[in-house]
Amino acid sequence: MNDLMPINLEKKFSAFTDHWEPKIVARMNGYDLKLVKFQGEFVWHRHGDTDEVFFVHKGEMSIFFRDGVVRLRQGELFVVPRGVEHKPAAAGECQVMLIEPAGTVNTGDAGGEMTAAADVWI
Amino acid sequence: MNDLMPINLEKKFSAFTDHWEPKIVARMNGYDLKLVKFQGEFVWHRHGDTDEVFFVHKGEMSIFFRDGVVRLRQGELFVVPRGVEHKPAAAGECQVMLIEPAGTVNTGDAGGEMTAAADVWI
């Protein structure tokens, strides 16, 4: 039998240092599992056509909404519903796994200089 | 502002003790994030219409294929491609998060007594 390799999040996170630039580690049915490091404040934006899962692998982060906030720690997740404006932020570095359709752009409808390529694998 | 509650995997896993019975903790775009505890051997089966993500939250498990095996530890994940026959197993208890379309049945095409309801939330 062949030994297949799992995807190890710790190893994948150790392979990059930039912030706010999601990297794809796996794809299922056209959905991407992406790793990203957050630090500081992102831009307000929305994804008009998709929900978005945030899962914290390490560290702490917040997702601000116009009328609320959710604070996430290691081992916690939250689903941002489609169309809902939000702004991720993290005081210290936070390691996050995102789940969203392939091709989803990090800044959604907002665009701007924090927009990252949506098709980078690591 | 309202403080929203994240989904804490540790708390969710501590809320049930049964094995091989996935519980939904979140839904995004019609996909479910399900928690399940594995112990022992599951049945050989396939899902003809969907890939399936296995992410290990705690413990160790294996996914056997007809021509190979992948061994997963905490913080590791693997995508089983649609149509590929597989058999999950774990020597000790293993806590796993599955990602798959809502309604996906755990035993796939195999059926049998290990088949669990696909719509149980926790």
Interface residues (C-beta under 8 A of the other chain):
Chain A: M1 N2 D3 L4 M5 P6 I7 N8 L9 E10 V25 A26 R27 M28 N29 Y31 L33 T50 D51 E52 V53 H57 F65 D67 G68 V69 V70 R71 L72 R73 G75 E76 L77 F78 V79 R82 I99 E100 P101
Chain B: M1 N2 D3 L4 M5 P6 I7 N8 L9 E10 V25 A26 R27 M28 N29 Y31 L33 T50 D51 E52 V53 H57 F65 D67 G68 V69 V70 R71 L72 R73 G75 E76 L77 F78 V79 R82 I99 E100 P101
